[in-house]
Amino acid sequence: MGCEASEELKQSATGLDTSESAVKDSRRPDADLALDKGAVFLKDRDLLTGDKQTKTGYLLVDIELLSEAISGFVQCKYCSSTNCISVLENSNSRRGLACRLVLVCKNCGEEHTFPSSKYTNNGYEVNLRFVYSMRCIGKGSAASKVLCSVLNLPKPPTRFQKVTEVIERSLGEVATECMVEAAKEAVQENAGSTDIAIAIDGSWQKRGHASLNGVVTATSIDNGKVVDVVCLTKYCHGCVVTKNKVDHTSNCVKNFDGASGTMEVEGAVQIFKRSIEERGVRYSTYLGDGDSRGFQQVVNEKPYGEHFKIEKWECLGHVQKRMGNRLRKLVKDMKGQKLADGKIIGGRNRLTKDAIDLLQLYYGNGIRNNIDDINKMKRAVWATYFHKLSTDEQPAVP
């Protein structure tokens, strides 16, 4: 909160100047109306106990309006005067968005100081929440300064990175606890067996496998919850700005060298290797997205010994997607070329975008509906092909 009396606060030894010239009652006619409405609200005991009463949380409040409301509603407990209480901010006490507010009586000079935010072991709560919220939307210190400036708020925490590190440690601890519990739930849903099935998938900050940062997750197939995660990066800002490279080594965040596309492989290996020690389980089934490099590397590493076999499952959605992608590539590669019937591959009643989408859908359904019978699955898949190939004049028979 900011106020026009911040300069006057610096003039006295206590940080406050309670003279008439420094503390000004800027009552407005509309303020009286607002106070009258507030008084009616306070008299309604049902509203006090209903959903409209908020006892905790943060609000953006104009300190001038707050001072007017309190002045017109509160009586000084020392001199019993009314319309004499002002709310000021001790600007010398600012700690990021947190500060100390002072209630001052203009008649007797008594004052009461209180913080604008709760204090935790890691600093004021409002600063922690502010930094956390900025990080959640992908913004940092520069954006937080712009936001506070536009909203006429105090400057954000100067030690933005330090607060970020505090939040990072706390989130890491909570995330680990949640993933350990998710692994225990998966064991329970798997009839108590510690050999569980997981799905491995990688994601990157940027598309095109040119990203400096990537994350690999392991999700339990039994309960659909994440049981492990590995974050990999090829970049460390500290390495760029730090002159003493020796002292920086212990704090370097870079943990991967190589092509960005192989981050999923490295992450999968790490997840399998630490599963027994950190989760108390073995991953017996590897559900992949069609890229066999990760699975093959895990098998080569033998994380559970020579005789433990890890089963490979394929994600049907990715199998179905690959079939559609190959048809689209075929249309692109053969653009303008004529087939045996003298027509191009695309166009009306040919291999159009909508036709490919339908073929992709039927292909996936043929597999899904015949999971337990490979022969029926084969017939269902080929039935789509022959149906599209057939005409009334020349029916195609498999």
Secondary structure as UniProt FT lines:
FT   TURN            4..5
FT   HELIX           6..9
FT   TURN            10..11
FT   TURN            13..14
FT   TURN            20..22
FT   HELIX           29..43
FT   HELIX           45..48
FT   TURN            51..52
FT   HELIX           63..73
FT   TURN            77..79
FT   STRAND          85..95
FT   TURN            96..97
FT   STRAND          98..105
FT   TURN            106..108
FT   STRAND          111..115
FT   STRAND          119..120
FT   TURN            121..122
FT   STRAND          123..124
FT   HELIX           125..136
FT   TURN            137..138
FT   HELIX           141..150
FT   TURN            151..152
FT   HELIX           160..189
FT   TURN            190..192
FT   STRAND          195..204
FT   STRAND          213..220
FT   TURN            221..223
FT   STRAND          226..233
FT   HELIX           237..241
FT   HELIX           245..248
FT   HELIX           249..251
FT   HELIX           260..262
FT   HELIX           263..273
FT   HELIX           275..279
FT   STRAND          282..288
FT   HELIX           293..301
FT   TURN            303..304
FT   TURN            306..307
FT   STRAND          311..314
FT   HELIX           316..333
FT   TURN            334..336
FT   TURN            340..341
FT   TURN            348..349
FT   HELIX           353..368
FT   TURN            369..372
FT   HELIX           374..389
//
